[in-house]
Amino acid sequence: MPSLTDLVLGLVTVHLVRRLPRGGEVSRHWRAAFAWAAGTALAGAIYHGVFVGIPRVNTLSWAVVSIMVVVVVSFLLAASVVQVLGRSRVLVFWLLRSVGLVAYVVIAAAGHAGIAAIMGCESLTMAGILGLWIWAWLRHHPMGRPMLVAIGASIAAAMLRLVPGAAALARLDPDSAYHLGQIAGMVLLYHAIASAGGRSDASARLTPAL
């Protein structure tokens, strides 16, 4: 079941990548985030279906998949920064981003890759993304509300995996519940981006607070 649900997540995300608006610096970041998310889900399907029961290969393949998750978060941060603040602020956020990225690579190389490790190392980045969109929403950015809904759905999906017994309420294992929840998160994220009509940071700037 985890392999099948990861496969569905990957295929849905591939479909969404192809439908994303094109053109502009922001689009490239969003498309990269979706493309990496699709690749990560498809790699996860192979991991759950083939590699999970093979010693050593199991650990190595999971480390690769989890590092791919970290790359997805990196592109989500980059896209959010450009969309909300403009290209001039990307360097500062990428320097901040590198702290969590390097920390997770070290942890994964030591054989401790996993969702808990990702949440620990990526908490600063995830908080940055959430904070950016809360700030944008308060200043009437057109993507603010739908982005917060999408982020909320992804957080809820993660809770299905992290909170003991949460997935059992839906009669699913934690991995499968997480994958299905992330499908909803990716669809909502796509609609949040599409609602801006593919506009770049130059045409989707914050409107003045009223």
Buried (B, 14 or more C-beta within 10 A) or exposed (E): EBBEBBBBBBBBBBBBBEEBBEEBBBBBBBBBBBBBBBBBBBBBBBBBBEBBEEEEEBBBBBBBBBBBBBBBBBBBBBBBBBBBBBBEBBEEBBEEBEEBBEBBBEBBEEEBBBBEBBEBBBEEBBEBBBEBBBBBBEBEBBBBBBBBBBBEBBEBBBBBBBEEEBBEEEEBBBBBBBBBBBBBBBBBBBBBBBBBEBBBBEEBBBEEEE
